[in-house]
Amino acid sequence: MTYVVGVDIGTQSTKALLCDERGRIVAQDSVAYQPDTPKPLWAEQWPSVWLRAVEDSIVGCMRQAADNERGFVPAGVAAVCISSLYGGSGIPVDERMEPLHPCLIWMDRRAEAEVEWVRAHVDLDRLRRITGNGVDSYYGFTKMLWLKNHRPEVWRRTRHLLPPNAFVIQRFTGEVAVDHSSAGNIGGIYDIQRRTWSAEMLDALGIAAALMPARLVASTDIVGGLTAEAATRLGLTAGTPVVAGGVDAAVATLAAGVTQPGQHVAMIGSSMCWGFVNPAVDARHGLVAMPNVVHGERDAYVFGGAITAGAAVTWFRENFCRDEADAAARSGTDVHDRMEAAAAGVAEGSEGVLFLPYLMGERSPVWDGKASGAFVGLTLYHRRAHLYRAVLEGVSLALRHNIEAGARGAPALDERLVVVGGAARSDLWMQIIADVTGRPVFTIEQEVEAALGAALLAALAVRLVTEEDVRRGWVTLGARATPSPRARAVYDRLFATYKALYPALAATMHDLSEQASAARAPK
């Protein structure tokens, strides 16, 4: 029997799994962690955390397979593929490939001054035409400028800026390469039409072209073989091919079997990404574009998303539900199940409470790093269950907002909506999404998404599967929720209110952001 390993480096955990050539999951393991948030709106991670998590999760899979899979031997692993969260600035490494600074990840919002500089000094129409993307502190190129401006000693010593998956692959193989999806997701410095770094934009932004690795590869390309040292640490065989992988949202979309225009998937983990495959890219629609992880030379993965989704749930749980968490721990139950049971008793629309999920600024279609979260409509009548349901509804309304914006540039979209990620474990949330969007919701029966997509890329790279196998995928989709006409009418009205709130509150949000910055400034 022949096997592949798929790994996904996420914001809050890394997952690895071992599959055979038919897609059967033989073993899986995960390692949890949290990003560092040393200041408000900052989010960063030392790459050693990711590297250790990848190694530990692969080793965990190897141990499980040795114990439970008859006839398994490490030499039977044909390839390893690694996908990862969008690494924002990338990891600044020196000549010896040693990290110099934490990676400023996708949710980091510190580069607002750099955004204003770009808007004042760069031809934005030209940037959008070349890159297929806009300007915001979400994008990695503005975070790179922050490092240049605020960490000059790091910038002077930096040899390359590596996405998380590229950094780990370099550690495993000694080879430096960046997959096209990760390069395109940086925005600002990647030519989406020519599928290469943009010398024009690098020059306009003042970023040396030498900082960008010269080797750009497809997500199905083999970057190199495991070194003997890495193989020993992982329990694998030296020389095992390591495949480039890509950005987790696109890889999770592939895992759901999406390879054709019109199919669309919402990945709801720490953030929310709703995306589809399309040959055409138009930055005027306000979405993010990058080469897709299959047929990336032709197709783009285009997505919009909320910057906090599951992260908003985590924030609410940790700050307002500690007694529920303690009670769940004592009873051996899941705190989310308890919270969901209470919220299920609240009517659609949370009886007049609406939540804006802009807890780290917001991505599309708002694109405002100074936007902030809000509960609107609170009265003395409302309880915690109302607020929790409002959080789930707020993220779902943000999803609808992105579908509405994205549909203008998308091919005719399938009626059904596939949802992957941690949110798919919640029956209540899946019903809310169906009711808010008016679309039947399907989910993957296997809870592995991007890691399984990475395994599929590995199998494709070493020709264990065909492109027809990729189109069919390795997952089973199941119907989870059907929209209720009565609930849809409630949410249609609520959605109109949701869209009106940001324009009405934006100036106040910005003023509060400036007041908070002034209060935190050294006296």
C-alpha positions in Angstrom: 0.0 0.0 0.0 1.2 3.5 -0.9 0.5 6.6 1.3 0.7 10.4 1.3 1.0 12.9 4.2 -1.0 16.1 4.1 -0.3 18.9 6.6 -2.1 22.2 7.2 -0.5 24.9 9.3 -3.4 26.9 10.7 -3.7 30.0 12.9 -4.6 28.1 16.0 -3.4 24.5 15.2 -1.6 22.4 12.8 -3.2 19.2 11.5 -1.5 16.3 9.7 -3.0 13.1 8.3 -1.8 10.0 6.5 -3.9 8.7 3.6 -3.7 5.8 1.2 -4.1 6.3 -2.5 -7.8 5.9 -2.3 -8.2 8.8 0.2 -8.8 6.6 3.2 -7.5 8.4 6.3 -5.2 6.0 8.1 -4.0 8.4 10.9 -4.3 12.0 11.9 -2.9 14.2 14.6 -2.9 17.9 15.6 -1.1 20.4 17.7 -2.8 23.5 19.2 -1.2 26.9 19.9 -2.2 30.6 19.8 -0.8 33.6 17.9 0.9 36.2 19.9 -1.0 39.5 20.2 1.5 41.8 22.0 -0.5 45.0 21.2 -4.1 45.7 20.0 -4.6 44.7 16.4 -1.2 43.0 16.3 -1.0 39.2 15.5 2.3 37.4 15.0 3.9 34.0 15.4 7.5 32.8 15.7 8.0 30.1 13.0 9.6 27.7 15.5 6.0 27.2 16.8 4.8 26.1 13.4 7.9 24.0 12.7 7.6 22.1 15.9 3.8 21.6 15.4 4.4 20.2 11.9 7.0 17.8 13.1 5.0 16.6 16.1 1.8 16.1 14.2 3.6 14.1 11.5 5.4 12.0 14.1 2.0 11.4 15.7 0.6 10.1 12.4 3.6 7.8 11.9 3.1 6.3 15.4 -0.6 5.7 14.9 0.0 4.1 11.5 2.7 1.8 13.0 0.3 0.7 15.7 -2.9 0.4 13.7 -2.2 -0.1 10.0 -1.1 -3.6 9.1 1.9 -3.7 6.9 2.7 0.0 7.2 6.3 1.1 6.7 7.6 4.6 6.4 9.0 3.8 2.9 5.4 3.4 1.8 4.9 7.2 2.1 5.2 8.5 -1.4 5.1 12.3 -0.7 4.4 15.0 1.9 2.6 18.2 1.1 2.2 21.3 3.4 -0.4 24.0 3.2 -0.5 26.9 5.5 -2.4 30.0 6.7 -1.7 33.2 4.8 1.6 34.3 6.3 1.1 38.0 5.7 4.6 39.6 5.8 6.3 36.2 5.5 9.1 35.1 7.8 12.2 37.3 7.5 15.2 34.9 7.4 18.9 35.6 7.2 21.5 34.1 4.9 21.5 30.9 7.0 17.7 30.8 6.7 17.3 31.6 10.5 14.2 33.6 11.5 14.9 37.2 12.4 11.5 38.3 13.6 8.0 36.8 14.1 5.8 36.5 11.1 3.1 39.2 10.9 0.2 36.9 10.0 -3.0 37.7 8.0 -5.0 39.2 10.9 -2.3 41.7 11.9 -3.4 45.3 11.3 -0.4 47.4 12.4 0.5 48.6 8.9 -2.2 51.3 8.6 0.4 54.1 8.1 2.0 52.1 5.3 -1.4 51.7 3.6 -1.7 55.5 3.6 1.8 55.9 2.2 1.0 53.4 -0.7 -2.2 55.3 -1.5 -0.3 58.6 -1.6 2.7 57.4 -3.6 1.8 54.5 -5.8 -0.5 54.4 -8.9 -3.3 52.3 -7.4 -5.1 51.6 -10.7 -1.8 50.2 -12.0 -1.3 48.2 -8.9 -4.8 46.7 -9.2 -4.4 45.8 -12.9 -1.0 44.1 -12.3 -1.8 42.3 -9.1 -5.5 41.7 -9.2 -5.6 43.0 -5.6 -6.1 46.2 -3.8 -4.4 48.0 -0.9 -5.1 47.2 2.8 -3.2 46.3 5.9 -4.4 42.7 5.4 -2.0 42.3 2.5 1.5 41.1 3.1 3.2 43.8 1.1 2.1 46.5 3.5 3.3 44.4 6.4 6.7 44.1 4.7 6.8 47.9 4.5 6.1 48.0 8.3 9.1 45.8 8.9 11.2 48.0 6.7 10.1 51.1 8.5 9.9 49.9 12.1 12.5 47.1 12.2 15.3 48.4 10.0 17.9 46.2 11.7 15.8 43.1 10.8 15.3 44.4 7.3 19.0 45.0 6.7 19.8 41.4 7.6 16.8 39.8 5.8 17.8 37.5 2.8 14.2 36.2 2.0 10.7 36.6 3.2 9.1 33.1 3.3 5.5 32.0 3.7 5.0 29.5 6.6 4.8 26.5 4.3 7.8 27.5 2.4 9.8 28.0 5.6 8.9 24.5 6.9 9.7 23.0 3.5 13.1 24.7 3.4 13.8 23.1 6.9 12.8 19.7 5.6 14.6 19.8 2.2 17.1 22.6 2.2 15.4 24.1 -0.9 13.9 27.6 -1.1 10.7 27.9 -3.2 7.4 29.7 -3.0 4.2 28.4 -4.4 2.2 30.7 -6.7 -0.9 30.8 -4.5 1.2 32.1 -1.5 3.0 34.6 -3.7 -0.2 35.9 -5.2 -1.9 36.3 -1.8 0.9 38.7 -0.7 -0.7 41.2 -3.1 1.0 44.3 -4.4 4.2 42.6 -5.7 3.0 39.7 -7.7 1.9 39.9 -11.3 -1.3 37.9 -11.6 -1.3 37.8 -15.4 2.4 36.9 -15.9 2.5 34.6 -12.8 5.7 36.1 -11.5 7.0 38.8 -9.2 6.3 42.3 -10.5 9.5 44.2 -10.9 7.5 47.4 -11.5 5.6 47.1 -8.3 8.5 46.0 -6.2 10.4 49.1 -7.5 7.4 51.4 -6.8 7.1 50.1 -3.3 10.8 50.2 -2.5 11.1 46.4 -1.8 14.2 44.8 -3.2 13.5 42.1 -5.7 16.2 40.0 -4.2 14.1 39.5 -1.0 11.6 37.5 -3.1 12.7 33.9 -3.7 13.5 33.4 -7.4 12.0 30.0 -7.5 8.2 30.1 -7.9 6.5 26.7 -8.2 3.0 25.2 -8.7 1.3 23.8 -5.7 1.7 20.3 -7.1 5.4 20.7 -7.8 8.0 18.7 -5.8 10.3 21.2 -4.1 12.8 18.6 -3.0 13.4 15.5 -1.0 13.5 15.1 2.8 17.1 15.4 4.1 18.4 12.6 6.2 18.2 14.7 9.3 14.6 15.8 8.7 13.6 12.2 7.8 15.0 10.9 11.1 13.1 13.5 13.1 9.8 12.7 11.3 10.1 9.0 11.1 10.1 9.0 7.3 12.6 7.9 4.6 15.3 10.3 3.4 14.5 11.5 -0.1 10.7 11.4 0.3 9.3 14.1 -2.0 8.0 17.3 -0.4 5.3 19.0 -2.4 4.8 22.8 -2.4 1.2 23.1 -1.2 -0.5 26.5 -0.9 -2.7 28.8 1.0 -5.1 27.0 3.3 -8.3 28.5 2.0 -7.6 27.4 -1.6 -6.4 24.0 -0.5 -9.5 23.5 1.7 -11.7 24.5 -1.3 -9.9 21.8 -3.4 -10.6 19.3 -0.6 -14.3 19.9 -1.2 -13.9 18.9 -4.8 -14.0 22.4 -6.2 -12.1 22.7 -9.4 -14.6 24.3 -11.8 -16.0 27.8 -12.2 -19.3 28.3 -10.4 -18.5 26.1 -7.5 -18.0 28.0 -4.2 -17.0 27.2 -0.7 -17.0 29.0 2.6 -14.1 28.1 4.9 -15.0 29.2 8.5 -12.2 28.8 11.0 -10.5 31.6 12.8 -11.5 33.8 9.9 -14.1 33.3 7.1 -13.1 32.9 3.5 -15.7 32.5 0.8 -14.1 31.6 -2.5 -14.6 30.3 -6.0 -12.4 29.3 -9.0 -12.4 31.7 -12.0 -10.0 32.4 -14.9 -10.8 36.1 -14.7 -9.6 38.5 -12.0 -10.9 42.0 -11.5 -9.8 43.9 -8.4 -12.7 46.4 -8.7 -14.9 43.8 -7.1 -13.0 44.2 -3.9 -12.0 40.5 -3.4 -8.6 38.8 -3.0 -7.1 36.9 -5.9 -4.3 34.4 -6.3 -3.4 31.5 -8.6 -5.4 28.5 -7.8 -3.7 25.4 -6.3 -4.6 23.3 -9.4 -4.3 24.7 -12.9 -2.8 27.7 -11.3 -1.3 28.8 -14.6 -4.9 29.3 -15.9 -7.3 29.6 -13.0 -7.4 32.0 -10.0 -8.8 31.4 -6.6 -10.9 34.5 -5.8 -12.2 35.0 -2.3 -13.7 37.5 0.1 -13.9 37.1 3.9 -14.4 38.3 7.4 -11.2 38.7 9.4 -12.7 37.3 12.6 -15.2 34.4 12.5 -14.3 31.5 14.8 -12.0 34.0 16.4 -15.1 36.1 17.4 -16.7 33.0 18.9 -13.5 32.3 20.8 -13.3 35.9 22.0 -16.9 35.8 23.2 -16.4 32.4 25.0 -13.2 33.4 26.8 -14.5 36.7 28.0 -18.2 36.1 28.7 -18.7 32.4 29.2 -16.1 31.3 31.8 -18.8 30.0 34.1 -20.1 27.9 31.2 -16.6 26.6 30.5 -16.1 25.6 34.1 -19.5 23.9 34.2 -18.7 22.0 31.0 -15.4 20.9 32.3 -17.0 19.6 35.5 -19.7 17.7 33.6 -17.4 16.4 30.8 -19.4 18.3 28.1 -18.4 20.7 25.4 -18.8 24.4 26.3 -19.8 25.2 22.7 -22.7 22.7 22.9 -23.9 24.4 26.0 -23.7 27.8 24.4 -25.4 26.6 21.3 -28.3 25.0 23.2 -29.0 28.3 24.9 -28.8 30.3 21.7 -31.0 27.8 19.8 -33.9 29.0 22.1 -33.5 32.6 20.8 -35.6 33.6 17.8 -34.0 34.5 14.4 -32.5 38.0 14.6 -31.6 37.6 18.3 -34.6 39.7 19.3 -33.2 42.9 18.0 -29.5 42.5 18.7 -27.0 42.7 15.8 -23.3 42.1 15.9 -20.7 43.6 13.6 -17.7 41.1 13.6 -15.0 43.7 12.9 -12.8 42.7 15.9 -9.5 43.1 14.0 -10.7 45.7 11.4 -12.4 44.1 8.4 -11.5 42.6 5.1 -13.9 42.5 2.1 -16.0 44.2 1.1 -15.5 46.8 3.8 -11.7 47.0 3.7 -11.1 49.1 6.7 -8.3 48.3 9.2 -9.9 50.8 11.7 -13.3 49.2 11.7 -14.3 47.8 15.0 -16.8 45.4 16.4 -20.2 46.3 17.9 -23.3 45.0 19.5 -26.2 47.2 18.4 -29.7 47.0 19.8 -28.9 46.0 23.4 -31.5 46.4 26.1 -31.9 45.2 29.7 -34.0 42.3 28.4 -31.2 40.7 26.5 -29.1 37.8 27.9 -25.9 36.1 27.0 -27.7 33.7 24.7 -29.0 36.6 22.6 -25.4 37.9 22.2 -24.0 34.5 21.3 -26.6 34.0 18.7 -25.9 37.5 17.4 -22.2 36.6 17.0 -23.1 33.6 14.8 -25.5 35.7 12.9 -23.1 38.6 12.4 -20.4 36.3 10.8 -23.2 34.8 8.6 -24.3 38.2 7.5 -20.7 39.1 6.7 -20.6 35.9 4.6 -23.7 37.0 2.7 -22.1 40.4 2.2 -19.1 38.8 0.5 -21.3 36.5 -1.6 -23.3 39.6 -2.8 -20.1 41.5 -3.6 -18.3 38.5 -5.2 -21.3 37.4 -7.4 -20.7 40.5 -9.5 -17.4 39.1 -10.8 -18.1 35.4 -10.4 -19.5 32.9 -12.9 -23.0 31.8 -12.3 -22.8 30.3 -8.8 -24.1 26.9 -7.8 -27.2 27.1 -5.7 -25.7 25.0 -2.9 -23.1 26.4 -0.5 -20.4 24.1 0.8 -19.1 25.1 4.3 -15.8 23.7 5.7 -13.8 24.4 8.9 -14.5 24.3 12.6 -17.9 26.1 12.3 -19.3 23.1 10.4 -19.5 21.2 13.7 -22.3 23.5 14.8 -25.8 22.5 13.6 -27.2 25.9 14.7 -24.6 27.9 12.8 -25.2 25.8 9.6 -28.9 26.5 9.8 -28.3 30.2 10.4 -26.0 30.3 7.3 -28.6 28.6 5.2 -31.3 31.0 6.4 -29.1 34.1 6.0 -27.8 33.2 2.5 -30.9 31.4 1.2 -28.8 28.5 0.1 -28.8 24.9 1.1 -25.7 24.2 3.1 -23.5 21.1 2.6 -20.5 20.1 4.7 -17.7 17.6 4.5 -18.3 14.5 6.6 -14.5 14.2 7.3 -13.3 17.1 9.6 -9.9 17.5 7.9 -10.4 20.0 5.0 -7.1 21.7 4.2 -5.0 18.8 5.4 -6.9 16.4 3.2 -6.5 18.9 0.3 -2.8 18.9 0.9 -2.8 15.1 0.8 -4.7 15.2 -2.5 -2.0 17.6 -3.9 0.7 15.2 -2.7 -1.0 12.3 -4.4 -1.5 14.3 -7.6 2.2 15.4 -7.6 3.5 11.8 -7.5 0.7 10.5 -9.9 -1.1 8.3 -7.4 -4.3 10.0 -8.6 -5.6 11.5 -11.8 -7.2 14.9 -12.4 -10.5 13.1 -12.6 -9.8 11.8 -9.1 -9.1 15.4 -8.0 -12.4 16.6 -9.5 -14.3 13.9 -7.6 -12.3 14.6 -4.5 -11.7 12.4 -1.5 -14.5 13.7 0.7 -18.1 12.9 1.2 -20.5 15.9 1.1 -23.6 15.8 3.2 -26.7 18.0 3.3 -26.7 19.9 6.6 -29.3 22.7 6.4 -32.1 23.9 4.2 -33.2 27.6 4.3 -36.5 28.4 5.9 -38.6 30.9 3.9 -39.9 32.4 7.2 -36.4 32.8 8.7 -35.1 34.1 5.3 -37.6 37.0 5.5 -36.3 37.9 8.9 -32.7 37.9 7.8 -33.4 39.8 4.6 -34.5 42.7 6.7 -31.7 42.2 9.1 -29.1 42.2 6.3 -30.3 45.6 5.1 -29.7 46.9 8.6 -26.3 45.2 8.7 -25.2 46.8 5.5 -26.3 50.2 6.7 -24.5 50.1 10.0 -20.9 50.3 8.8 -21.3 53.5 6.7 -23.2 55.0 9.6 -20.6 54.1 12.2 -17.3 54.3 10.3 -16.4 57.8 11.4 -17.1 56.9 15.0 -15.1 53.7 14.7 -12.1 55.7 13.3 -12.4 58.3 16.0 -12.4 55.6 18.7 -9.4 53.9 17.1 -7.5 57.2 17.2 -8.5 57.8 20.8 -7.3 54.3 21.8 -4.0 54.8 20.0 -3.5 58.1 21.8 -4.3 56.4 25.2 -1.7 53.7 24.5 1.0 56.1 23.4 4.0 56.6 25.7 3.5 59.6 28.0 
